[in-house]
């Protein structure tokens, strides 16, 4: 009888220990779940913070000019991202300088690729690789097919090249992209305007006079090659063609509101210009005329060394009937 009672007590002790063991296991599980939940919350917060920083960044840094009006009176727009027709930019790519990079950084377009950088120009575009890639910007168009390609060049060339040299280099890139993308529509985005203060500062060669001069070259490429032209001055400029104050801290780069306005304009107003559009472009053509004269000097000089030709007899009656002057 004593043995049975002892066995019963041992059994009860065993059951008690098992209950305690299960309680400890449940408690440990609860602690583990709590810890995992805390880690998950922290991860979500960090992810959202990182996403916000990527989709709403500041405009790329620039030492061109600090516009004091940018802080007190920022450039705003009445348009929303939803006003931009997303299907227009489906299967498209942007390539070029800080303008293209800025549009990509704001996360406005979800169906477009961006191959750009702040210091990208028409010289280094063949060597510069976008972030996360081992292929140069120009070679990004070699394999993947695009319906539309938007090119943004000019700002970095303002202080380096004459406008005629800029046009030659731009044509070289256009020809290369056309070889890679024969079926894509190519859009040339002109250089956006800057504020009057930034233009007066003339840092890095950026003035509205030079911007308009280079933009005329960009339009001439569009005319000659039958490409689409995006008039960024018309899209963003005021009644004097300057950028309104507050577009960014330097008066040059675009804030998100300006980028939205530009993309909306692209989807609605981009067109293939003709010779009349080019003639209507109001710019100071003094330097452009000098460039053109340099290009034709080699043709004109040999003419001066030619021996005089015998004077031909002019049939005045015949020439007048044909409606032509001598030499035409």
HELIX and SHEET records of a PDB file:
HELIX    1   1 UNK A    2  UNK A   55  1                                  54    
HELIX    2   2 UNK A   69  UNK A   72  1                                   4    
HELIX    3   3 UNK A   81  UNK A   83  5                                   3    
HELIX    4   4 UNK A   86  UNK A   89  5                                   4    
HELIX    5   5 UNK A   98  UNK A  105  1                                   8    
HELIX    6   6 UNK A  124  UNK A  126  5                                   3    
HELIX    7   7 UNK A  138  UNK A  141  5                                   4    
HELIX    8   8 UNK A  155  UNK A  157  5                                   3    
HELIX    9   9 UNK A  163  UNK A  180  1                                  18    
HELIX   10  10 UNK A  196  UNK A  201  1                                   6    
HELIX   11  11 UNK A  203  UNK A  205  5                                   3    
HELIX   12  12 UNK A  208  UNK A  225  1                                  18    
HELIX   13  13 UNK A  232  UNK A  236  1                                   5    
HELIX   14  14 UNK A  256  UNK A  269  1                                  14    
HELIX   15  15 UNK A  275  UNK A  280  1                                   6    
HELIX   16  16 UNK A  286  UNK A  305  1                                  20    
HELIX   17  17 UNK A  316  UNK A  322  1                                   7    
SHEET    1   A 5 UNK A 112  UNK A 116  0                                        
SHEET    2   A 5 UNK A  92  UNK A  96  1                                        
SHEET    3   A 5 UNK A 148  UNK A 152  1                                        
SHEET    4   A 5 UNK A 185  UNK A 189  1                                        
SHEET    5   A 5 UNK A 228  UNK A 230  1                                        
END                                                                             
